[in-house]
Amino acid sequence: MAIIRRAQYGLPATSPAAYIGSTRGVKVHYLGTPYSSRPHSQCPAYVRQIRESHLANTKENYSDIAYNHLVCEHGDAYEGRGPHHRTGANGNAELNTRDYAVCALLGSSGLTQPTDAMLHGIRDAIEDLRENGGAGDWIGGHRDGYATDCPGGPLYAWVQAGAPRPKKNTEEDDMDPVDVWAYKGTGETRDAYWYQRDTNALAKQARDETRALAARLDRLEKQPLTDAQIAAIATAIAATPKLADAIADKLAARLAN
């Protein structure tokens, strides 16, 4: 699961929201305001910004960010209140007790269509709330039981269809982008397996280290850095081109065969 826990992206480790033992299920939400696609590195800061706006909302008097999880277009599910914490997003106390709330970072304009990665991320969030928070099997939209357009037409249609994980339809869909490039470059189906096996682990390591570095920089951008922190960041930066070189070497070796 691509669950980014609170402490990993700069929130207090535990939500102060009220405890809840279990729920009927999960309601899916969207932002309902204009929202534009953005680089993945900006998503943690945007979620923190949502939390700040909720805490500043004296009318609603939120104790924390309203949602249990928030999912970006790139597929990461950012823990909001998290499992076993009552949501503040479903409309009233009864609805907040009945179901958890997962919010997609989708707008009423701008980015309005969920990506496949986002749909996978919403499913990851739902499964986390089931496994760790006692959520039941029911999945609905914010509009179910409350007068609102949320979660928007495209996302609600997916919810009504049973919130399925997107299916992979072609051989290329089973590969990472680096594998697709190599597969097309040779034109030989038999090579696809080898590209995938040899490069996926390296590519995943590079992505994970880059993602961790971006999260670290987000947390530290307004804080003075110690010598140890500077050294750790320098090490992470140095590792990324080394991994890229290793991937390139693997591909070159396969193409030469």
N, C-alpha and C positions, 0 to 999 in steps of 0.2 A: 504494500500500500504506500502511496505517496503522501503520507500524513506528516506535515511539518508542525511539530509540537510548539507550544507557546514560547518556551524559553529559547527555542532554536531561532526564532525571528524577532526576539527582543521584547516579548511581553513577560509580565510576572508569571512564574511557572504554573500557578494555580489560580483559577478564576474565583472571585468572591461570590459568584452567583449561587443561589439556593440549590441545595442537593435535591436530586430526584432519582428514585430507584430504578424506574423503568418507564417506558412510554408505549403507546399503541404503535408508533412508527416514526416516520420522518416526513416533514414538509419541505419542499424545494422552493427556494426564493430566487429573485434576482434583484439588482439594485434599484431598478425602476426610475433611474435618472440617466442623463447622457453619460456614456462611458466609451472611451477610446481604447483600442488595442495598444499594448505597450510592451517593451522588452521585459523578459522574465525577471531580470534583476530589479525592476521597479515594483514588482507585485508585493513583496513583504512590506515595503514602506506604505503602499496604498492600503493594505489591510490595517496597519497601525493607524493610518489616518482615519479610517472608518471608526476604529475604536475611540479615538480621540473625539470625533464628532458625536458619538453616542454618549460618552461620558460628559460632554458639554451640554447635552440636551436636558435642560432643567424640567421641561414639560413631561418627558417620559421618565426621567429620574432613573436612567439605567445604572446598574451596578457594574456593568462591564459591556464589552461589545455584545450586541444583541444575539448573534448567531452562534450555534455550536461549532460549525465549520464554515469556511469560505473557500471557494474553489476558483482558481484562475484559469485563463484560457490555455495555459501550458500544462494543466493537469495536476498541479499541486493542490492539496487540500490543507489549508492553514487552520490549525486548531483555534477556535474562538473560545467560547465557554467550555467546550469539550464535553466528553461523556459524563453522565451523572450530574450535570448542571442544567437546571431549568432554563429554557430559552426565554428571550424577551422579545421575540420577533413575530409571533403568530397572531397577535391582535388583542388578546385579553388573557387574564390569568388562567381561565379554564383551558383555552387552546394551547397556551404555553406549557401547561402541565401535561396535556394529552400527547403532544408530539415534539420531537426535536426539530431544529431548523438548520438547513444547509443552504447557504447563499452562493449562487454562481455570480462571478464578476461579469455580468452582462448588463447592458443598459437598455433603456427605452428608445435610444437612438445611438448611432455610432456602432459599437460592437453589439449586435443583437442576436446573432446566430451562434449557438454553442458549438465549439470545436469537438472533434472526437476525443481529444485529450481531456477536455473539460468534462465530458460525459463520463469518461473513465474515472476522473477525479471525484465526481459526485458519487459514483458507485463506491469508490474507496471510502469516502466519508461516511456513507450510509453503513457500509460493512463495519467500519470502526465503531460507530455508535451501536450497532447490533452486538458486536463481539465484546466491547468494553463498557457499554452503557445501558444494556438491557432494552434496546429498541426492538419493537415488534416488527412484523413483516410488512405492515402497511406503508405505502409510499404515496404521497399526494402533493398537491401544490398549495401554496399559501391561500389561493382563492377558494380552496375547498373548505367551506364553513366560515369564510370571512369575505366581506365585499371588497375585492381588490382585483386588479388585472395581473398581479404578481402570480407566477413568475414569467409573464409574457407568453405570447402565442407559441413561438417555436419550442421553448423549453417545456411548456405545459403539454404540448402534443407528445413530446417524448415521455413525459411522466404518465400520460394517459395510455401510452403504448406499453407500459410496464417498466419504464426506465431501464431498457436493456443496454448492456455494454455494446458499443459499436463492433460490428463484425469485420474481420479482415477478408477481403474478396480476392486478392491476387497474390501470387508468389512474392511480388515486390513488397506488398504490404507487410510481409512477415520479416522484412529486413530493416535495419537502421539505414539512414540516408547514405552513410559511407558504403554500406554493402550494396545498395541499389546502384550507386555510381559504378562500382566495380563490376557488378553483374551485367549492366548495360554495356560497359566497356569491352567485355570479352565476348558477349553474345553466347556464352556457353552455359546451359542450365546446370550442368554437373558441377560447375565451379561455385555456384551460389552458396552451397552448404559450407564450403571451406572459408569463403569470405566472411560468412556470418559467424562461424565458430571462432575464427582467429582474431577478428577485429572487434566483436561486440564487447568483450570484456574490457579491452583497452579503451574503447569509446565511452563505455559506461563509467569507467574510472575517471576519465577526463571530465565528463559532464558532472559527476558527483563532486570532484574537487573544485571545479569552477563554481558550482552552485554553493558549496560550503564557503568558498572565498567571498562570493557576493554577499551572502548572509552575514558573514563576519564584518565585512566593510560597512554594511548597512548599520550594524549595531554600534560600530566604533567611530562612525564618521563625525560624531559630535563630541567625542571623548579624546583626551590626550592619550597617545599610544606609548606603552612601555617598550623598552628595548626588546623584550621577549616577544611581544605582540608583533612588532615590526619584523623580527626575524621569522616568525611563523608565517606571516603574510608573504614575505619574500620567498620562502620555501614553497608555498602553494603556487605562487606565480611562476616560479622556475619549473615546477613539475609539469605545468600544462603544455608548453612547447615540446618537452621531452616525450610526453604521451602522444602528441600529434605526430612527432617524428617516427615513433614506433609504429603507429597506425599506417603511416605512409610507407614505411619499409615493408610491412606485411603485404600491403596491396601491390607494391612494386614487385615483390617476389612472386606473388601469385600470377600477375600479368605476364611475367617473364617465362612462366612454365607453359 
